[in-house]
Amino acid sequence: MVCLSEQFLTNLFNDISATFIPIALVAHVVSDTRTIRERELRAVQLEEQLAKTRLQVLKSQLQPHFLFNTMHFISSLMLTDVGAADRMMTRMGDLLG
């Protein structure tokens, strides 16, 4: 005959292994999944920020080149068509303003 305390311990062990362990495992998996998703989201955000920064750097490099070429063209145009040069200056001002 099984002693009452042995039966109690057996039932307690069975309850713990049938209830607590699966709950703890599920909680752990959910926590790990959330952490992985947060890391992936942060990585995507950092990649997006890097792309925006690279684009901004590229724009800042192109803008002086664009202005130099445009002003050189307008300067050349002044010799042949002052009205067209004036319109181009106005348009460039609108573009940059």
Rosetta constraint file for C-alpha pairs under 8 A:
AtomPair CA 2 CA 6 HARMONIC 6.59 0.50
AtomPair CA 2 CA 7 HARMONIC 6.58 0.50
AtomPair CA 3 CA 7 HARMONIC 6.29 0.50
AtomPair CA 4 CA 8 HARMONIC 6.11 0.50
AtomPair CA 5 CA 9 HARMONIC 6.15 0.50
AtomPair CA 6 CA 10 HARMONIC 6.06 0.50
AtomPair CA 7 CA 11 HARMONIC 6.08 0.50
AtomPair CA 8 CA 12 HARMONIC 6.02 0.50
AtomPair CA 9 CA 13 HARMONIC 6.01 0.50
AtomPair CA 10 CA 14 HARMONIC 6.13 0.50
AtomPair CA 11 CA 15 HARMONIC 6.01 0.50
AtomPair CA 12 CA 16 HARMONIC 6.09 0.50
AtomPair CA 13 CA 17 HARMONIC 6.02 0.50
AtomPair CA 14 CA 18 HARMONIC 5.84 0.50
AtomPair CA 15 CA 19 HARMONIC 5.77 0.50
AtomPair CA 15 CA 20 HARMONIC 7.51 0.50
AtomPair CA 16 CA 20 HARMONIC 4.99 0.50
AtomPair CA 16 CA 21 HARMONIC 6.57 0.50
AtomPair CA 17 CA 21 HARMONIC 5.40 0.50
AtomPair CA 17 CA 22 HARMONIC 7.56 0.50
AtomPair CA 18 CA 22 HARMONIC 6.83 0.50
AtomPair CA 19 CA 23 HARMONIC 6.37 0.50
AtomPair CA 20 CA 24 HARMONIC 6.01 0.50
AtomPair CA 21 CA 25 HARMONIC 6.08 0.50
AtomPair CA 22 CA 26 HARMONIC 6.11 0.50
AtomPair CA 23 CA 27 HARMONIC 6.11 0.50
AtomPair CA 24 CA 28 HARMONIC 6.11 0.50
AtomPair CA 25 CA 29 HARMONIC 6.17 0.50
AtomPair CA 26 CA 30 HARMONIC 6.09 0.50
AtomPair CA 27 CA 31 HARMONIC 6.05 0.50
AtomPair CA 28 CA 32 HARMONIC 6.11 0.50
AtomPair CA 29 CA 33 HARMONIC 5.99 0.50
AtomPair CA 30 CA 34 HARMONIC 6.12 0.50
AtomPair CA 31 CA 35 HARMONIC 6.20 0.50
AtomPair CA 32 CA 36 HARMONIC 6.13 0.50
AtomPair CA 33 CA 37 HARMONIC 6.17 0.50
AtomPair CA 34 CA 38 HARMONIC 6.13 0.50
AtomPair CA 35 CA 39 HARMONIC 6.21 0.50
AtomPair CA 36 CA 40 HARMONIC 6.15 0.50
AtomPair CA 37 CA 41 HARMONIC 6.03 0.50
AtomPair CA 38 CA 42 HARMONIC 6.09 0.50
AtomPair CA 39 CA 43 HARMONIC 6.09 0.50
AtomPair CA 40 CA 44 HARMONIC 6.22 0.50
AtomPair CA 41 CA 45 HARMONIC 6.17 0.50
AtomPair CA 42 CA 46 HARMONIC 6.09 0.50
AtomPair CA 43 CA 47 HARMONIC 6.14 0.50
AtomPair CA 44 CA 48 HARMONIC 6.12 0.50
AtomPair CA 45 CA 49 HARMONIC 6.15 0.50
AtomPair CA 46 CA 50 HARMONIC 6.07 0.50
AtomPair CA 47 CA 51 HARMONIC 6.17 0.50
AtomPair CA 48 CA 52 HARMONIC 6.24 0.50
AtomPair CA 49 CA 53 HARMONIC 6.10 0.50
AtomPair CA 50 CA 54 HARMONIC 6.11 0.50
AtomPair CA 51 CA 55 HARMONIC 6.15 0.50
AtomPair CA 52 CA 56 HARMONIC 6.15 0.50
AtomPair CA 53 CA 57 HARMONIC 6.19 0.50
AtomPair CA 54 CA 58 HARMONIC 6.14 0.50
AtomPair CA 55 CA 59 HARMONIC 6.11 0.50
AtomPair CA 56 CA 60 HARMONIC 6.16 0.50
AtomPair CA 57 CA 61 HARMONIC 6.25 0.50
AtomPair CA 58 CA 62 HARMONIC 6.15 0.50
AtomPair CA 59 CA 63 HARMONIC 5.93 0.50
AtomPair CA 60 CA 64 HARMONIC 7.28 0.50
AtomPair CA 61 CA 65 HARMONIC 7.18 0.50
AtomPair CA 62 CA 66 HARMONIC 6.02 0.50
AtomPair CA 63 CA 67 HARMONIC 6.13 0.50
AtomPair CA 64 CA 68 HARMONIC 6.07 0.50
AtomPair CA 65 CA 69 HARMONIC 6.22 0.50
AtomPair CA 66 CA 70 HARMONIC 6.06 0.50
AtomPair CA 67 CA 71 HARMONIC 5.97 0.50
AtomPair CA 68 CA 72 HARMONIC 6.07 0.50
AtomPair CA 69 CA 73 HARMONIC 6.16 0.50
AtomPair CA 70 CA 74 HARMONIC 6.16 0.50
AtomPair CA 71 CA 75 HARMONIC 6.01 0.50
AtomPair CA 72 CA 76 HARMONIC 6.29 0.50
AtomPair CA 73 CA 77 HARMONIC 6.10 0.50
AtomPair CA 74 CA 78 HARMONIC 6.19 0.50
AtomPair CA 74 CA 85 HARMONIC 5.35 0.50
AtomPair CA 74 CA 88 HARMONIC 7.07 0.50
AtomPair CA 74 CA 89 HARMONIC 7.32 0.50
AtomPair CA 75 CA 79 HARMONIC 7.33 0.50
AtomPair CA 75 CA 85 HARMONIC 7.63 0.50
AtomPair CA 76 CA 80 HARMONIC 7.43 0.50
AtomPair CA 77 CA 81 HARMONIC 5.63 0.50
AtomPair CA 77 CA 82 HARMONIC 6.74 0.50
AtomPair CA 77 CA 84 HARMONIC 7.27 0.50
AtomPair CA 77 CA 85 HARMONIC 5.59 0.50
AtomPair CA 78 CA 82 HARMONIC 4.71 0.50
AtomPair CA 78 CA 84 HARMONIC 7.97 0.50
AtomPair CA 78 CA 85 HARMONIC 5.63 0.50
AtomPair CA 81 CA 85 HARMONIC 6.31 0.50
AtomPair CA 82 CA 86 HARMONIC 6.06 0.50
AtomPair CA 83 CA 87 HARMONIC 6.25 0.50
AtomPair CA 84 CA 88 HARMONIC 6.08 0.50
AtomPair CA 85 CA 89 HARMONIC 6.16 0.50
AtomPair CA 86 CA 90 HARMONIC 6.29 0.50
AtomPair CA 87 CA 91 HARMONIC 6.17 0.50
AtomPair CA 88 CA 92 HARMONIC 6.02 0.50
AtomPair CA 89 CA 93 HARMONIC 6.10 0.50
AtomPair CA 90 CA 94 HARMONIC 6.25 0.50
AtomPair CA 91 CA 95 HARMONIC 6.08 0.50
AtomPair CA 92 CA 96 HARMONIC 6.16 0.50
AtomPair CA 93 CA 97 HARMONIC 5.75 0.50
